[in-house]
Amino acid sequence: MDNCGDFIQLLGPDMSMKILMHLDNPADLIRVCLVSSSWRQFVTANGLCKELCLKLLPEISSVAHTIEVNNLIDPVKLKQRDGSELECLRRNQRVYAFLARALNPFTRKDCISEAISASSTDNYPEESIHNTLEPQDRIEHRASYWSSEGQNDPAVSETLIYKLMAKMCLVTEIHVQPFQAFFQYGFPIYSSKAVRFRMGHPRLLEELHSDTGDSSTCSHKFADNKFIWTYISPEFPMVQENCLQKFKLPEPVLCIGGFLQVELLGRVQRQEMDGLYYIWFSLSLSLSLNF
């Protein structure tokens, strides 16, 4: 580009920053980077993607350190000291550009990558947490649901952990559905009294890959000890009905790391055959979020 038509060169960095900060669509900022190498360098060096994110969602300022230093989205291996600062700036631009795009009003619900662990499982694998990812409560002629182990104390809680499709997303609403035992007398519904949600990231990815479990005792220790939960929701009461129950978070939550824990608080239904309290869920997780 001829410098005579380059307003960044003509106006200087301060005025150019003021002009570019009027952009409110992340796609426009990406187009700016495509104009020329000097424009791309200007956007990168001045952290315009970060500034746009802070304008769209001021709450990001509280997690900026995690994004930039303890990065879980796009980690960089620095080999040469001379290029480390530039590489970090480029990395931060990629991350904040990804996040800025996520803040656009585009919502998707197919956001669960895999079911990671349950604090307990009654009959594995027939009543595994993986059944909660099925869209229906029956597969052919077989019931599809997750069941906790039975407890004498109805106050005992359970936890389910899921991995999301992206390491960084904005969660607005979470849906869960208890299971109605259509094969038991009276068609009981094994719901929890309330539900609470946590979001965060694993302490060490290596331990996550090696220790993922479903029904053993170490599965509960896995959930408690190997995650850092950066967000904890308020408790939401559940109704004892076989329907999809939607819980809108008080405000959109930025989930960095891509893991979500569903905490099921309290038990309502006692099983007639053994007198123990259980929690059964068919669809345990469906999210409304922005990527």
Secondary structure, 3 states (H helix, E strand, C coil): CCHHHCHHHHHHHHHHHHHHCCCCCHHHHHHHHHHCHHHHHHHHHCCHHHHHHHHHCHHHHHHHHHHHCCCCCCCCCCCCHHHHHHHHHHHHHHHHHHHHHHCCCCEECCCEEEEEEECCCCCCCCCCHHHHHCCCCEECCEECCEECCCECCCCCCEEEEEEECCCEEEEEEEEEEECECCCCCCCCECCEEEEEEEEEEECCHHHHHHHCCCCCHHHHHHHHHCEEEEEECCCEECCCCCCCEEEEEEEEEEEECCEEEEEEEEECEECCCCCCEECEEEEEEEEEEEC
